[in-house]
Amino acid sequence: MSVMETVIKPSLVTEIPPADSAAALAHFSAALRFETDCWDVHAALTTRTADFVLLDVRSPEAFARAHVDGATNVPHRKIVAGYMNARWPQDTVFVVHCAGPHCNGAHRAAIRLAGLNRPVKIMIGGITGWLDEGFSLVAGPGAA
């Protein structure tokens, strides 16, 4: 086979072709309904425009060691109707996070909140993402 006859194989990236633009637009637009990022949460908290409750769903011990200033600690197992209804109105928007991409606590919390018909988004990256953005943490208690 000569150089001119060489068959160019797709890379592992394009072996499965990308979605068409309409499907990509729908997918990525929908993703923003389910998640937010650390930068946007930080901006809302520091400008005092937060129209949501930031829930850190890690253990109370991890929360006490270091957490986002303004977060409330509610481990995902405590997210039950009686507990949530006693503390927040039904239409409260929650943003949940855990330790980071290696942790599924935020997803567990989001499932529980959605099951209670509560509006919820996940802060992608969690504490790891927060620190990666250069934002600081505080220490101390703060459980709801």
C-alpha positions as CSV (number, residue, x, y, z in Angstrom):
1,M,0.0,0.0,0.0
2,S,1.5,3.3,-1.0
3,V,1.3,6.5,1.1
4,M,-1.5,7.8,-1.2
5,E,-3.5,4.6,-0.4
6,T,-3.2,4.8,3.4
7,V,-6.5,4.6,5.1
8,I,-6.8,7.2,7.8
9,K,-8.5,5.8,10.8
10,P,-10.5,8.1,13.2
11,S,-9.0,8.9,16.5
12,L,-10.5,7.5,19.7
13,V,-12.1,10.9,20.0
14,T,-13.9,10.8,16.7
15,E,-14.4,7.0,16.4
16,I,-17.9,7.7,17.8
17,P,-18.9,10.8,15.9
18,P,-20.1,13.9,17.8
19,A,-23.8,14.6,18.1
20,D,-25.3,16.9,15.6
21,S,-25.5,20.6,16.7
22,A,-29.2,20.5,17.6
23,A,-28.7,17.4,19.9
24,A,-25.6,19.0,21.4
25,L,-27.5,22.2,22.1
26,A,-30.3,20.4,23.8
27,H,-27.9,18.3,25.9
28,F,-25.7,21.0,27.1
29,S,-28.6,23.4,27.7
30,A,-30.3,20.7,29.8
31,A,-27.1,20.0,31.8
32,L,-27.2,23.6,33.2
33,R,-30.6,22.9,34.6
34,F,-29.1,20.2,36.8
35,E,-25.7,21.6,37.7
36,T,-23.8,24.8,38.5
37,D,-20.1,25.5,39.0
38,C,-18.0,26.7,41.9
39,W,-17.4,30.1,40.2
40,D,-21.1,30.9,39.9
41,V,-21.8,29.8,43.5
42,H,-18.9,31.9,44.8
43,A,-20.0,34.9,42.9
44,A,-23.6,34.6,44.3
45,L,-22.3,34.1,47.9
46,T,-19.8,37.0,47.8
47,T,-22.2,39.5,46.2
48,R,-25.0,38.4,48.6
49,T,-27.2,37.5,45.6
50,A,-27.6,33.9,46.5
51,D,-31.1,32.8,45.9
52,F,-30.4,29.3,47.0
53,V,-29.3,27.3,50.1
54,L,-25.8,25.7,49.7
55,L,-25.9,22.3,51.3
56,D,-22.6,20.6,52.1
57,V,-23.7,17.0,52.4
58,R,-20.4,15.6,53.8
59,S,-20.1,14.3,57.4
60,P,-20.3,16.8,60.2
61,E,-16.6,16.0,61.0
62,A,-15.5,16.9,57.5
63,F,-17.6,20.0,57.5
64,A,-16.1,21.2,60.8
65,R,-12.5,20.7,59.4
66,A,-13.2,22.9,56.4
67,H,-16.2,24.1,54.4
68,V,-17.4,26.9,52.1
69,D,-18.4,29.9,54.1
70,G,-22.1,30.2,53.8
71,A,-22.8,26.5,53.4
72,T,-25.0,24.5,55.7
73,N,-24.1,21.0,56.6
74,V,-26.9,18.4,56.1
75,P,-25.5,15.0,55.4
76,H,-27.4,13.3,52.6
77,R,-28.9,10.7,54.9
78,K,-30.6,13.5,56.9
79,I,-32.4,14.8,53.9
80,V,-35.9,13.6,54.7
81,A,-39.3,15.4,54.5
82,G,-39.7,16.2,58.2
83,Y,-36.2,17.6,58.6
84,M,-36.3,19.7,55.4
85,N,-39.9,20.9,55.8
86,A,-39.1,22.1,59.4
87,R,-36.2,24.3,58.1
88,W,-37.0,25.5,54.6
89,P,-40.0,26.5,52.5
90,Q,-41.0,24.0,49.8
91,D,-39.8,26.3,46.9
92,T,-36.3,26.8,48.3
93,V,-33.7,26.1,45.7
94,F,-30.8,23.9,47.0
95,V,-27.3,23.6,45.6
96,V,-25.6,20.5,46.9
97,H,-22.0,19.5,47.0
98,C,-19.7,17.0,48.6
99,A,-16.0,16.4,48.6
100,G,-15.4,16.4,44.9
101,P,-15.7,14.4,41.7
102,H,-14.6,11.2,43.5
103,C,-17.7,11.4,45.8
104,N,-21.3,10.6,45.0
105,G,-22.8,12.2,48.1
106,A,-24.0,15.2,46.1
107,H,-25.8,12.9,43.7
108,R,-27.4,11.0,46.6
109,A,-28.5,14.3,48.1
110,A,-29.9,15.5,44.8
111,I,-31.9,12.3,44.4
112,R,-33.3,12.7,47.9
113,L,-34.3,16.4,47.3
114,A,-35.8,15.7,43.9
115,G,-37.8,12.8,45.5
116,L,-39.1,15.4,48.0
117,N,-40.2,17.6,45.1
118,R,-37.5,20.2,46.0
119,P,-35.6,22.2,43.3
120,V,-32.0,21.1,43.3
121,K,-28.7,21.6,41.4
122,I,-25.3,20.0,42.0
123,M,-22.2,22.2,42.4
124,I,-19.8,20.3,40.1
125,G,-16.4,19.8,41.6
126,G,-17.4,20.0,45.2
127,I,-14.7,21.0,47.7
128,T,-12.0,19.9,45.3
129,G,-13.4,22.2,42.5
130,W,-13.8,25.1,45.0
131,L,-10.1,24.8,46.0
132,D,-9.1,24.4,42.4
133,E,-10.7,27.8,41.6
134,G,-8.6,29.3,44.3
135,F,-11.4,30.0,46.7
136,S,-10.9,29.6,50.5
137,L,-12.6,27.5,53.1
138,V,-13.5,28.2,56.7
139,A,-13.5,25.8,59.7
140,G,-16.0,25.3,62.5
141,P,-19.5,24.0,63.1
142,G,-22.5,24.9,61.0
143,A,-25.0,22.0,60.9
144,A,-28.7,22.9,60.3
